[in-house]
Amino acid sequence: MKDNREAAVAAAVILVGFGIVAFFLPRVMLAVGEFSTVAAGVVAVAFVALFFLIFWARTWWQQRRGRRNGG
């Protein structure tokens, strides 16, 4: 039960963090887009990729920690 609660809290923190970044993402993209439209596209792709990468890394870390603790 404790693990489920910790996972839910961690997921909520990650989602809120990404929500805040997503709120400012259009402004960031417009600012970067004045420099280069390709760079603005890279920022958007990096944001989406980072979202999945963080959840993947968290899952990987939890599985690794479980093996070390005999799980």
KELUMMAR-447113 format. One record per residue (C-alpha): residue in one letter; x, y, z. Coordinates in Angstrom, 1 decimal, always signed. Last residue first. Layout:
<drenses>
residu:A, xx:X, yy:Y, zz:Z
...
</drenses>
This chain:
<drenses>
residu:G, xx:+12.1, yy:-8.0, zz:-4.6
residu:G, xx:+15.5, yy:-8.8, zz:-2.9
residu:N, xx:+16.3, yy:-5.3, zz:-2.0
residu:R, xx:+18.7, yy:-5.0, zz:-5.0
residu:R, xx:+16.1, yy:-6.3, zz:-7.4
residu:G, xx:+13.5, yy:-3.8, zz:-6.1
residu:R, xx:+16.0, yy:-0.9, zz:-6.5
residu:R, xx:+16.6, yy:-1.9, zz:-10.1
residu:Q, xx:+12.8, yy:-2.1, zz:-10.8
residu:Q, xx:+12.2, yy:+1.3, zz:-9.1
residu:W, xx:+15.1, yy:+2.9, zz:-11.1
residu:W, xx:+13.8, yy:+1.5, zz:-14.4
residu:T, xx:+10.3, yy:+2.7, zz:-13.6
residu:R, xx:+11.6, yy:+6.2, zz:-12.7
residu:A, xx:+13.7, yy:+6.3, zz:-15.9
residu:W, xx:+10.8, yy:+5.4, zz:-18.1
residu:F, xx:+8.6, yy:+8.0, zz:-16.4
residu:I, xx:+11.3, yy:+10.6, zz:-16.9
residu:L, xx:+11.9, yy:+9.6, zz:-20.5
residu:F, xx:+8.2, yy:+9.8, zz:-21.4
residu:F, xx:+8.0, yy:+13.5, zz:-20.4
residu:L, xx:+11.5, yy:+14.2, zz:-21.7
residu:A, xx:+10.4, yy:+13.1, zz:-25.2
residu:V, xx:+7.5, yy:+15.5, zz:-25.2
residu:F, xx:+9.6, yy:+18.4, zz:-24.0
residu:A, xx:+12.4, yy:+17.5, zz:-26.3
residu:V, xx:+10.0, yy:+17.5, zz:-29.3
residu:A, xx:+8.7, yy:+21.0, zz:-28.4
residu:V, xx:+12.3, yy:+22.4, zz:-27.9
residu:V, xx:+13.4, yy:+20.8, zz:-31.2
residu:G, xx:+10.5, yy:+22.5, zz:-33.0
residu:A, xx:+11.6, yy:+25.9, zz:-31.5
residu:A, xx:+15.2, yy:+25.1, zz:-32.6
residu:V, xx:+13.9, yy:+24.5, zz:-36.2
residu:T, xx:+12.1, yy:+27.8, zz:-36.1
residu:S, xx:+15.3, yy:+29.6, zz:-35.2
residu:F, xx:+16.1, yy:+32.8, zz:-33.2
residu:E, xx:+12.6, yy:+34.2, zz:-33.2
residu:G, xx:+11.3, yy:+30.6, zz:-32.7
residu:V, xx:+13.2, yy:+30.4, zz:-29.4
residu:A, xx:+11.1, yy:+33.2, zz:-28.0
residu:L, xx:+7.9, yy:+31.8, zz:-29.5
residu:M, xx:+8.8, yy:+28.3, zz:-28.2
residu:V, xx:+9.4, yy:+29.6, zz:-24.7
residu:R, xx:+6.1, yy:+31.5, zz:-24.7
residu:P, xx:+4.3, yy:+28.4, zz:-26.0
residu:L, xx:+6.0, yy:+26.2, zz:-23.4
residu:F, xx:+5.0, yy:+28.3, zz:-20.3
residu:F, xx:+1.9, yy:+26.3, zz:-19.5
residu:A, xx:+3.7, yy:+23.1, zz:-20.6
residu:V, xx:+6.3, yy:+23.8, zz:-17.9
residu:I, xx:+3.7, yy:+24.1, zz:-15.3
residu:G, xx:+1.9, yy:+21.0, zz:-16.4
residu:F, xx:+5.2, yy:+19.1, zz:-16.5
residu:G, xx:+5.8, yy:+19.9, zz:-12.9
residu:V, xx:+2.2, yy:+19.0, zz:-12.0
residu:L, xx:+2.6, yy:+15.7, zz:-13.9
residu:I, xx:+5.9, yy:+14.9, zz:-12.2
residu:V, xx:+4.5, yy:+15.7, zz:-8.7
residu:A, xx:+1.4, yy:+13.6, zz:-9.4
residu:A, xx:+3.5, yy:+10.7, zz:-10.6
residu:A, xx:+5.6, yy:+10.8, zz:-7.5
residu:V, xx:+2.6, yy:+11.0, zz:-5.3
residu:A, xx:+0.9, yy:+8.1, zz:-7.0
residu:A, xx:+4.1, yy:+6.0, zz:-6.8
residu:E, xx:+4.5, yy:+6.8, zz:-3.1
residu:R, xx:+0.9, yy:+5.8, zz:-2.5
residu:N, xx:+1.3, yy:+2.6, zz:-4.3
residu:D, xx:+4.5, yy:+1.7, zz:-2.5
residu:K, xx:+2.8, yy:+2.4, zz:+0.9
residu:M, xx:+0.0, yy:+0.0, zz:+0.0
</drenses>
